[in-house]
Amino acid sequence: MQKFFFEMKDGVPMRDRVGIDFKGNLETIEHCKELAQHFRDDSLRDDKDLEISVVNALGRAFIASSFTAIKAA
């Protein structure tokens, strides 16, 4: 299991201090996509600048996801 931290940023970063354990990268990517879709579809804010950054336990950026796209870091 690997621990990943999901950090939100819309101008001001919001750090994830707990993290979530995943078996592999694919599960982590799917979770990030679900988070981005949730914020895109269900948020009361219309914030196009919101980004979710996923950082591994070593502090290295793994992926970044906006409302509409996901890209490998």
Number of C-alpha atoms within 10 A of each C-alpha: 8 13 16 25 22 25 17 19 15 12 9 8 13 12 13 15 10 10 17 15 15 15 10 11 13 10 12 22 20 11 15 21 19 12 17 22 17 12 18 18 11 9 10 8 9 10 12 11 10 20 23 24 22 24 20 17 13 8 10 11 15 18 19 22 22 22 19 11 11 16 10 9 12
